[in-house]
Amino acid sequence: MRIVTFGELLMRLSPPGYGRFAQAENYAVHYGGAEANTAITLAQLGHDVDFVSAIPDTDIGKGALREIKKWGVHTSHVLQKGQKMGLYFMEKGVSIRGGNVIYDREGSSFYEIDASTFSWDKIFQDADWFHWTGITPGLSAGAAASCLRAIEAAKQRGVKVSCDLNYRSKLWNYGVDPQQVMPRLIAGCDIVLANELDVAQYLGVVPAKEDYEVHDRFGERSYTFISKALAERFPGVSKIVSTLRQTLSATHNLWSAVIYDGTEFIHGPTFEINNIVDRVGGGDSFIGALIHGLLRSDADDKALEFALAASSLKLTIPGDYNILSEKEITSFLDKKNVGRLSR
């Protein structure tokens, strides 16, 4: 199976440990980005994955490209042009203090793309799956147009399309309302990962008070509303997925998910992660592992369990992406290797 992901490759700069920006005298460097993170997860699980992006033709851009290539992701469709690398700065949260992100992405090589930048018909030759996120159309009008062109080309070729809606409040600064852009993009998807913030900001659909009534720790009515609202608005979407997080602290979460197939809800198990090492990339590893499960024709409940296990383990790994093999994840699920030294 050949999978294509599309988005900006980023450099992440973080103060050492749990330091604040105001304290930083140096920064740790990690490379990633939602779609690159998903590509790396899928490559570790044995898939043929192409990442499509644009990076600067500089030593920094080439270093970023080497980083994702070393994890087995194909980069022949990554353009090298311009001079600016997309950046984000992140303070890691700990205990009762949450994290904080500052973006510096305007004017980057990827920011400057448009609908004609990539040859999507060529890219999708022999492709089986295309994955994008709502982060990309939030960057610039050109990135949104390129994303729409990609989705249209994928659908024309019968390529399955998935999206993590991933609303980011600190993006969408180019003078357009997300509700003018996102519905057309979502309509071309087969599988959508969404939460209530995504639905509110991208579709203007806000649950009534009674839809937030809590029946369990994750607020059953809330995700029921999200799923049914999306299914009604976009009948072409076959599966709607919601990740469910209860934040006990910045480093202690309960983590689960649910799939709605238009008829019934499939609930995944709940994992407790009580010492999160790096919060970034949990959702990206989840959707990557879910795609893996669905491609190998797992039942929805098995695919969901595998994805939750993979993403829970990712939260114990520094950096933006998951570098676990399928064997390591299944061993964890089999309770054969929970916190033990493998030797």
N, C-alpha and C positions, 0 to 999 in steps of 0.2 A: 504494500500500500504506500502510495506517495502522498505526502501531506505538505501543504504550503501555508506558511504563516506570514503576516504582513504587518509591519509597524516600525517604530523608531528604536534603534539600538542606542542605549544611553550609557553615560558614565555617571555612576553614583559616588558622591563624596560625603563621607560621614566623619564626624569627630570620633576620636578613639573611644572605645567602650560606650558608656552611656553619657558622655559629655555633651554639653550644650554648645550651640554655635558660638556664643560669646566667650566660651572657654577655649576654643580650638586654636592650637598652634600648628597643627598639621591635620591632614584628612586621610582616611583610608579610602582606597579606590576599589570599586566593584563595577563590573559591566553587566548590563541586563536591559530590562524593558519587558513589558507584559508579553508581547508576542514572541520575542526572543526567548524568554523564560519558558514559555509553552513549547517552543521548538526544541529546546534542550531537553526538557522532560521527555518528549516523544522520542528523541534520538536515543536517550538512555534506555528506553523501553523497546528499542530495536527497529524503529520505523525509519523510512527514507524521507527525510524532512528538508525542505527548501525554505530558507528565510529570505524574504524580499524587503529591501530597505534602501536607504541612501545614507552614506556616511561621508565625512570630509576626507579629501585626498591628502591626509597629513599622517605623520607618525602616530598621532593619537588615534585617528580613525583606523589605521592599519593594525594597531595594537588591539583595539576593540574587536576587529574582525577576526584576528587570530584567536582571541579568547573563545568566541562561539564556535569557530571551526574545530578547535581542539576537542570539543564535546560531540563531534560527529555531525554537526549541522552543515548542510550544503549552502554555499554563499555565492554561487555563480550569478545570481540575480540581485546581488547587492551592488548598487552603483556607488562609485567613489568620485565625488564631486564636491566643490565648495571647500570652505575652510572651518566651519564651526560644527563641533560635536554637541549634540543635545545633552544637557546636564540636569541633574537634580541633586540637591543637598538634602540630607536626611539626618535628623536627630532621632536616635532610637529611644523609644519609650521604655520605662521600667516601673514596675509596681503601679502606683496610682498616677504616675505622670505618663501621659500619652506621647506618641511620637509627633514629629513635625516635618513637613516637606516644603522646600522652596524650589520651584522650577526655573531653569534658564534654558528655554528651548526655542524661543522666537529667533528666526533667522538661521536656524540650523540647516544642514544639508537636506534633512528630511522635511523640515517645515516648508521648504521651497518647492516641493514636488507639485505636480498637477496631474490632470487626467491623462495626459499623453506621455508621462515620464516612463511608464513601464509597458512592456509588450505582453499584456495579460494573456492573449490567445496562445502565445508561445510558452509562457510560464505554466499554463494549465494543461499543456499536452501531457497525457498520461497521468494527470493528477486525480486523486480520489477524494481529497478533502481540502477545504480552505477554511482557515481560522483567522478572524480579525477581532479587534476590541473597540469599544466606544471611545477609547483614548485617542485613536488615530484621527477620526473626524473632528475631534475637539481641538486639534492643534491649529489648523488653518483651512481656508476654503479649498486650497489646492489638495491638501491631504484628504479632505472629505470627498472631493470629486474623484480622486484616484481610488478611494475605497469603494465608492459606488460603481465605478467602472470595473473594478476587480470582481465585485459580487455579481454584476450582470454577466461578465465573461464566464465566471464559474458556473452560473445557472445555465447558460447556453450550452455548456459542455457536459452538463449532468453531474457536476462536482458538488458533493454535499458541503453545506456552508454552516459553520458554527460561529457564535459570537458571545463574548463576555462583555456585557453592556458597560460595566466599569465607568460609571460617571465620576468625573474628577472636577470638583468645584473650583479648583484653581486654574483650570483650562477654560476653553470656550470664550476667549477674549478677543475674537476677531470680528465682532459686531453682528453675530447671527444667533438667533435663539435655537438651542438644540432641537426643539420641537419642529423646526423647519427642515431639519436635516435627517434626524434619526429614523423616523417612521419608514421612510423609503428604503433605508438600508436594512432595517429589521425585517421588512417584508420579504427580503430575499434569503432569509435564513431558514435552516431546517431545525437547528438546536440553538436555544438562547439561554444564557446564564444571567439571571437578573435578581435584584432585590428591590425593596420598595422605594429607595432613593432613586434608582435608575428609572423606574416606572414613572415616578412623579416628575422628574426633570426632563425626561425624553418624550413623554407622552402626555404630561399634564394630568395624569390619572392619580388622584389622591383618595385613599380609602376614607370612608366615613368612620366616625369614632368607634362604632360597634365592630368594624373590621379589624380593629387593633386589640380586641378583647383577647386576653391571654388564657389559653387553655392548657398550655404546657410551657416549659421554660423558654421555648423559642417563639411563642406567639402564633399559634396555629392559624387563627383567622387571617393574620397579616399575610403569610405566604400563600394561603389559599386564594386570597383576593388577588395577589400579584399574578399568580399562574392563570387564573380564570380570566382576568382582564386582558392579559397578553394573548391567550388562546382565542378569545372573542375578536380581538382587534386584528390578529394575524393568523388566519386559519391555515396558512401554509407551514407554520412552525409546528413540528411534530412532537418536540420535547421541550419543556420549559423547566429549567433547573434553578433552584434557589439554595445557596449555601446559608447555613444557619449558625450564627456565632453568638455565644454569650460571653461577654468580656468581664471576667471577674477582676482582672487587672491587665496592664499592658503586657505582662508576661505569663498570664494564666487565663486560658480560654477553654470553653467547651465548644466543640466543632462538629457540625453535622450537615446534612443536606437532604433535599427532597427532589424527586423528579415527578413532573405531571405530564402524562402522555395524552391528555385530552379526555381521558376517561377516569383514571384513578391516580392516586398519589402513592409513590413508592418512597418510603422513608429509609434513610440510611442510619447506621449505628452512630452513636455519639462518642467522640473521642475527647478525653481531657488531656490538655497539654499544659503542664504546670510550670514549665521553665522555658518559655519561648526564647530562642537564641536570636532569630531574625524574622521579623514579621513579614517582610517584603517577599512576594512571590508565592504565598500560600495559595491564593486563588488561581494563579497561573499553573501551578503544579497540579491543582485539582482538575482543572478543565483538560489539561494535557493527559492526565491519567484516565479521566472519564472517556475522552476520545479513544484512547487505547482500548479500554474495556469494550466500548461499543463496536470498534472495528474488529475485534476478535470475537464478536457475536455473543458476548456475555449477556445474560439477562440483566435488565436494568438494575435490579437490587445488587447483583454481584459487581457490576461496573461501578455502581455508586460506592459500595464498600471499599473497593480497590482504590478509587479516587480519593476517598476520605483518608484512608491509611497513608497513601502517598503524600498528600498535602500535610497531614499531621506530622509525618517524619520530616518534611521539608522545613518545618518551623524550628527544627533542631539544628539546621545547617546554616552557617554564615553565608551571606551573599544573596543574590536575587533569584537563583534558580536551583532546581532539584537535580541532584546527580546520583540518584539511587537507581539500582537495577530492579527489574521485575522480581528477580529472586529475593532480593533484600526486602522488598515490600511484601511479598507473599509469605516470607519467613516471619515477618512481624505479625501479619494477620494470623498465621498459624500459632502464634505465641511461643515460637521457638527461639526468638532472638530479641526479647524485650529488655534492653538495657544491659545485655551481657557482652562480655568480651568474646569476640569470635577468634578462635585460635586452634 
